[in-house]
Amino acid sequence: MKKVNFREYITEVLKKAVYEKGESSDVIIADAPDLPGCFTQGKNFEEARENLIDAIELWITVGLRKGEEMPIVNGCRLAADLEAPTKKKAYA
């Protein structure tokens, strides 16, 4: 298994991205099937792809902040040293 950086991981996720024309509206739906629930849309392919990149970045960032392990994509694991942030105690 290969460890990759953030940008390389996004590139791997994008390799399996799915783009479909919306059924009820004139949009392109973009889905990253390797990241459950990570999808978006755009007016055209280019906008849908840009929006998907933003969605992937957010999906990964939120997962890492929660301490979740990222899925292995195309034999690649995200090399991340982030830990879930600790909550600071409020003192009166």
C-alpha positions as CSV (number, residue, x, y, z in Angstrom):
1,M,0.0,0.0,0.0
2,K,1.3,3.4,-1.0
3,K,1.1,6.4,1.4
4,V,0.3,9.7,-0.4
5,N,-0.1,13.3,0.4
6,F,-3.4,15.3,0.5
7,R,-3.2,16.4,-3.2
8,E,-2.3,12.9,-4.4
9,Y,-5.1,11.4,-2.4
10,I,-7.6,13.8,-4.0
11,T,-6.2,12.9,-7.4
12,E,-6.8,9.2,-6.7
13,V,-10.4,9.9,-5.5
14,L,-11.1,11.8,-8.7
15,K,-10.0,8.9,-10.9
16,K,-13.2,7.1,-9.9
17,A,-15.5,10.1,-9.9
18,V,-18.8,9.7,-11.6
19,Y,-20.6,12.5,-13.5
20,E,-24.2,12.3,-14.6
21,K,-26.8,14.6,-16.0
22,G,-29.4,15.5,-13.4
23,E,-32.8,13.8,-14.0
24,S,-35.1,16.7,-13.0
25,S,-32.8,19.7,-13.6
26,D,-30.2,20.9,-16.1
27,V,-27.2,20.2,-13.9
28,I,-24.3,17.7,-13.8
29,I,-24.1,15.6,-10.7
30,A,-20.6,14.7,-9.5
31,D,-20.0,11.8,-7.1
32,A,-16.9,10.5,-5.4
33,P,-18.0,6.9,-4.7
34,D,-14.9,6.1,-2.6
35,L,-16.0,8.7,0.0
36,P,-19.6,7.8,1.1
37,G,-21.9,10.8,0.8
38,C,-19.4,13.0,-1.0
39,F,-21.2,14.4,-4.0
40,T,-22.2,17.8,-5.5
41,Q,-23.4,19.4,-8.7
42,G,-22.6,22.1,-11.2
43,K,-24.0,23.8,-14.3
44,N,-21.5,22.0,-16.5
45,F,-18.8,19.4,-16.2
46,E,-16.1,21.9,-15.3
47,E,-18.1,23.5,-12.5
48,A,-19.2,20.1,-11.2
49,R,-15.6,18.9,-11.1
50,E,-14.4,22.0,-9.3
51,N,-17.3,21.7,-6.8
52,L,-16.4,18.0,-6.3
53,I,-12.8,18.9,-5.5
54,D,-14.0,21.3,-2.9
55,A,-16.4,18.6,-1.5
56,I,-13.6,16.0,-1.3
57,E,-11.3,18.5,0.5
58,L,-14.1,19.2,3.0
59,W,-15.0,15.5,3.4
60,I,-11.4,14.6,4.2
61,T,-10.8,17.6,6.5
62,V,-13.9,16.9,8.6
63,G,-13.1,13.3,8.8
64,L,-9.5,13.9,9.9
65,R,-10.7,16.5,12.5
66,K,-13.0,13.8,13.9
67,G,-10.2,11.3,14.1
68,E,-11.7,9.1,11.4
69,E,-9.4,6.8,9.3
70,M,-9.6,7.7,5.6
71,P,-10.6,4.9,3.2
72,I,-7.9,3.3,1.0
73,V,-8.4,4.5,-2.5
74,N,-6.8,2.7,-5.5
75,G,-4.3,1.1,-3.1
76,C,-3.3,4.5,-1.6
77,R,-3.6,5.6,2.0
78,L,-3.6,9.2,3.0
79,A,-0.4,10.0,5.0
80,A,-1.8,12.3,7.7
81,D,-0.4,13.0,11.2
82,L,-3.5,15.0,12.3
83,E,-5.3,14.0,15.5
84,A,-8.7,15.0,16.5
85,P,-8.6,18.4,18.3
86,T,-9.0,18.2,22.1
87,K,-11.6,20.3,23.7
88,K,-10.3,22.9,26.1
89,K,-11.9,23.1,29.4
90,A,-13.6,26.4,30.2
91,Y,-12.5,27.9,33.5
92,A,-14.8,30.2,35.5
